[in-house]
Amino acid sequence: MLRKLHHNAYRCRDAEETRRFYEDFLGLPLSKAFEIRETKSGRTTRVLHSFYRLGDGSFLAFFEAPDMPFDFKDQHDFDLHIALEVDYPVLESMRREGLARGMEVRGPSDHGFIHSIYFRDPNGYVIELTAPVPGHEAEAEPPGAARRILDDWQATKPEARH
């Protein structure tokens, strides 16, 4: 049985630049870091793996791997974003702090069950801070509703464009 998320891992351009965003700005403590000098397959490398602890004990983790090519780009929200839950009053204070630091900030956006603001981290990933609307748990879909929506989508979705 799967119990909970331990960590999600992403590539980063620069470990210190990433630390400044996640620890200094978002307040997630750098909790573990180690250097990898040899892969499990025996290849010599130099990679730093760092972990930032969230309030529930899970982690966001990053690999700085200078010897491995990676296409860093500004991600679109639909392609990749990391959503982190905060209390509602934190949204406005983080929005103000981001603007004061000259960061790209979007929102707040009212999604009905949550309100969100968005930043872009130094690696191009969209970071969403989201605050649940009081009582949002009571708005959970009835059993089977999500499956019916997915089935309808599969039956009616537009053709993929390549």
Order of alpha helices (4+ residues) and beta strands (2+ residues): beta-alpha-beta-beta-beta-beta-alpha-beta-beta-beta-alpha
